[in-house]
Amino acid sequence: MEKIIEVNGVSKTFKHKNAVNNVSFHVNKGEIVALLGPNGAGKTTTMSMMLGLKDPTEGKVFIFGKSPKHRDVRNSLGAMLQEVSVIDSITVEEAIELFCSYYTNPIAKETLLQLSNLESERKQRCEKLSGGQKRRLNFALALAGNPDLLFLDEPTVGMDITSRRMFWETIRKLASEGKTIILTTHYLEEADALANRILLFANGKIIADGTPDEMKATISRKTITFYSKESIPTKLLKELPNVTEVKSSEGRFILTTEDTDATLKAIYQKSLPVTDVSVERGSLDEAFEQFVANQKEEIA
């Protein structure tokens, strides 16, 4: 795989405080990588160093094998940051035309309007846009130069659910075309839906690196849900192997268990009258909380 980003032993210190501490990772072409973590975990500082906006105190960052500040690199990346200034008095269409004029081979204006779902707002002045519409405009401007590498910092803040899901589809399309995408988000559902890899930051370090499924697989607690037309005593269900909690309502039962295989085996061995059995793994939220809690215990 072609390496697009290489971060080697990078640290960043502000007034004797390590915002990022000896972080190393690489990103391959076409990956969608989500940087997750609590506020102050180091993910935004790491993104800033990849963009060349901040210099590492120690270590090296390479984008396309070069310094992030190299002209060739800057011409090949786009960034959708949280704060982007646009002239309020111009229209959406004019703002896109202005940004396209900065590049040698920009994406066509009509394509940008379509990708950002701003076709109906094209004649609207930027100062009249809603928060979600401004985020979509910022996305169009980040794409204007047809970048190979795209950085998205909290991209869907302010967007409604419909706009957010349309945005996800656009991101998947861009990745399928070979673009590499780095994003930060506080919406774990977004990371789960979009990213094929997650880097979880805490206290300036990467404490987990894997796919969303790999992250969720670390959660020991899982649930088994089933229905029954007959009454099954809660006491009997609680005595099943590895069951830690039982909930029931109107014939629907939810068992929390630390070993779904053992619990399911016991259910069928006892010939319990169950139907529509489903197993759910831990959520990304639970994985996030568990990793961060484990990190705090290690520090303590």
C-alpha positions in Angstrom: 0.0 0.0 0.0 1.1 3.5 -0.8 1.9 5.5 2.4 0.4 9.0 2.2 1.1 10.1 5.8 4.0 9.1 8.1 4.1 10.4 11.7 7.3 9.2 13.4 7.9 9.7 17.1 6.2 13.1 17.2 5.8 15.1 20.3 4.5 18.7 20.8 5.1 20.6 24.0 3.3 23.8 25.0 4.7 25.6 28.1 6.2 22.4 29.5 3.0 20.4 28.9 3.1 17.5 26.4 0.0 18.0 24.2 1.3 15.1 22.0 3.7 12.5 23.4 5.8 10.3 21.1 3.1 9.5 18.6 3.8 7.3 15.5 1.5 6.0 12.8 1.1 5.9 9.0 -1.9 6.3 6.7 -2.3 4.5 3.4 -3.9 5.8 0.2 -7.7 5.6 0.2 -8.1 5.1 3.9 -10.7 7.0 6.0 -9.1 7.5 9.4 -10.9 9.0 12.4 -9.0 10.6 15.2 -11.0 10.2 18.3 -10.5 11.2 22.0 -11.6 13.4 24.8 -11.0 17.1 24.6 -7.3 17.9 25.1 -6.3 14.3 24.1 -4.0 15.5 21.3 -5.9 14.8 18.2 -6.4 18.4 17.0 -2.7 19.2 17.7 -1.7 16.1 15.7 -3.9 17.2 12.8 -2.3 20.7 12.9 1.2 19.2 12.7 0.1 17.0 9.7 -1.2 20.2 8.0 2.0 22.0 8.7 0.3 24.6 10.9 2.3 23.6 13.9 5.9 22.2 14.1 6.6 19.2 16.2 8.8 19.7 19.2 10.3 16.3 18.4 9.9 13.8 15.6 9.0 14.1 12.0 5.9 14.3 9.8 5.9 13.4 6.2 3.1 13.9 3.7 3.6 12.2 0.3 7.2 11.7 1.6 7.8 15.4 2.0 7.5 18.1 4.7 3.8 19.3 5.2 5.0 22.8 4.3 6.3 21.8 0.9 4.5 23.5 -2.0 3.7 20.2 -3.8 2.2 18.9 -0.6 0.0 22.0 0.0 -1.3 21.8 -3.6 -2.3 18.2 -2.9 -4.3 18.6 0.3 -7.5 20.2 1.4 -8.6 21.1 4.9 -12.1 21.7 6.4 -11.3 23.3 9.7 -13.8 24.4 12.4 -13.3 28.1 11.7 -13.1 29.3 8.0 -13.6 32.9 7.1 -15.6 33.7 3.9 -16.6 37.1 2.6 -20.2 37.5 3.9 -21.3 39.8 1.1 -20.6 37.3 -1.7 -22.8 34.4 -2.7 -22.1 30.7 -2.3 -21.5 30.4 -6.0 -19.1 33.3 -6.0 -17.2 31.9 -3.0 -16.6 28.6 -4.7 -15.5 30.4 -7.9 -13.1 32.5 -5.9 -11.5 29.4 -4.2 -11.4 27.5 -7.5 -9.4 30.4 -9.0 -6.5 29.7 -6.6 -5.8 26.3 -8.1 -4.4 25.0 -11.4 -6.8 22.0 -11.7 -9.8 22.7 -9.6 -12.9 20.6 -9.4 -15.7 22.1 -11.5 -18.0 24.5 -9.7 -21.1 22.5 -10.5 -19.5 19.3 -9.2 -18.6 21.1 -5.9 -22.2 22.4 -5.5 -23.5 18.9 -6.0 -21.0 17.2 -3.7 -21.8 19.7 -0.9 -25.5 19.7 -1.6 -25.6 23.4 -2.1 -27.2 23.6 -5.5 -30.3 25.3 -4.2 -28.3 27.8 -2.1 -26.0 28.8 -4.9 -27.3 32.4 -5.2 -27.6 32.9 -1.4 -25.2 35.3 0.3 -22.8 33.6 2.7 -24.0 35.7 5.6 -27.5 34.2 5.3 -26.4 30.6 5.5 -27.3 28.5 8.5 -24.6 26.8 10.6 -25.0 23.5 8.7 -25.0 25.2 5.3 -21.8 27.0 6.2 -20.2 23.7 7.1 -21.2 22.3 3.7 -19.8 25.4 2.0 -16.5 24.9 3.9 -16.5 21.4 2.6 -16.9 22.6 -1.0 -14.0 25.0 -0.5 -11.8 22.3 1.0 -12.4 20.2 -2.1 -11.9 23.1 -4.6 -8.3 22.1 -5.5 -9.2 18.5 -6.1 -6.9 17.3 -3.2 -5.6 13.8 -2.9 -5.6 14.2 0.9 -8.5 15.7 2.8 -8.5 16.8 6.5 -11.9 17.3 8.1 -12.1 18.8 11.6 -15.6 18.1 13.1 -17.1 18.3 9.6 -20.8 17.7 10.4 -21.3 20.0 13.4 -24.4 22.0 12.8 -25.8 19.7 10.1 -29.2 18.0 10.5 -29.4 14.2 10.3 -30.3 14.1 6.6 -27.4 16.4 5.6 -25.0 14.4 7.8 -25.9 11.1 6.1 -25.6 12.7 2.7 -22.2 14.0 3.7 -21.2 10.4 4.7 -22.1 9.1 1.3 -20.0 11.8 -0.3 -17.0 10.9 1.9 -17.3 7.2 1.0 -17.5 8.1 -2.7 -14.4 10.3 -2.5 -12.5 7.5 -0.7 -13.6 5.0 -3.3 -12.0 7.3 -5.9 -8.6 7.0 -4.1 -8.7 10.1 -1.9 -7.3 9.8 1.6 -9.4 11.3 4.4 -8.5 12.2 8.0 -11.3 13.4 10.2 -11.9 14.3 13.8 -15.5 13.9 15.2 -17.3 13.8 18.5 -20.1 11.8 16.9 -19.0 8.2 17.5 -21.8 7.0 15.2 -20.1 9.0 12.4 -16.7 7.4 13.1 -18.4 3.9 13.1 -20.2 4.6 9.9 -17.4 6.2 8.0 -14.0 5.2 9.2 -12.2 2.0 8.2 -9.7 2.8 10.9 -9.7 4.7 14.2 -6.9 6.2 16.2 -8.0 6.8 19.7 -6.1 9.5 21.6 -5.8 10.1 25.4 -3.3 12.2 27.3 -1.3 12.9 24.1 -0.8 9.3 23.2 -2.5 6.8 20.8 -4.1 4.2 23.1 -5.9 2.2 20.4 -5.5 1.7 16.7 -7.9 -0.5 14.7 -11.1 -0.8 12.7 -14.4 0.0 14.4 -15.2 -3.7 14.6 -11.9 -4.4 16.2 -12.5 -1.7 18.7 -16.0 -3.0 19.6 -14.7 -6.6 19.9 -12.7 -5.5 22.9 -15.9 -5.0 24.9 -16.5 -8.0 27.1 -20.1 -7.2 27.7 -22.5 -8.2 24.9 -26.3 -8.6 24.7 -28.5 -11.4 23.6 -32.1 -10.4 22.7 -35.0 -12.8 22.1 -38.7 -13.0 22.3 -40.9 -15.6 24.0 -44.6 -16.1 24.1 -44.2 -18.0 27.4 -43.2 -16.6 30.8 -39.5 -17.4 31.6 -38.5 -16.8 35.2 -35.9 -14.0 35.6 -34.2 -16.1 38.2 -33.7 -18.9 35.6 -32.2 -16.5 33.1 -29.8 -14.9 35.6 -28.5 -18.4 36.4 -27.4 -19.0 32.8 -23.6 -19.0 32.3 -21.9 -15.5 32.3 -25.2 -13.6 32.4 -24.8 -10.3 34.4 -28.1 -8.6 33.8 -31.6 -9.5 32.6 -34.3 -7.1 31.3 -37.7 -8.0 30.0 -40.8 -6.3 28.7 -43.9 -7.6 26.9 -42.2 -10.8 25.9 -38.9 -9.3 24.9 -35.8 -10.3 26.8 -32.4 -8.7 26.8 -29.5 -10.6 28.5 -26.2 -8.9 29.2 -23.4 -11.5 29.1 -19.7 -11.8 29.1 -19.7 -14.9 26.8 -22.5 -15.0 24.2 -21.5 -18.5 23.0 -21.8 -20.1 26.5 -25.0 -18.3 27.2 -26.6 -19.3 23.9 -25.5 -22.9 24.3 -27.2 -23.0 27.7 -30.4 -21.5 26.3 -30.7 -24.2 23.7 -29.6 -27.0 26.0 -32.4 -26.1 28.3 -34.8 -25.9 25.3 -36.1 -22.5 26.4 -39.0 -21.3 24.3 -37.2 -18.4 22.5 -37.6 -16.9 19.0 -35.9 -14.1 17.0 -32.6 -14.4 18.8 -30.0 -11.8 18.0 -26.6 -11.0 19.4 -25.2 -7.5 19.7 -21.6 -6.6 20.3 -20.4 -3.8 22.4 -20.9 -0.3 21.0 -18.1 2.1 19.9 -19.2 4.3 22.8 -18.5 1.5 25.3 -15.2 0.7 23.7 -14.2 4.4 23.8 -15.1 4.6 27.5 -13.3 1.4 28.4 -10.0 2.3 26.6 -10.0 5.8 28.2 -10.8 4.3 31.6 -8.0 1.8 31.3 -5.6 4.6 30.3 -6.5 6.5 33.4 -5.9 3.4 35.6 -2.5 3.0 34.1 -1.6 6.6 34.8 -2.8 6.3 38.4 
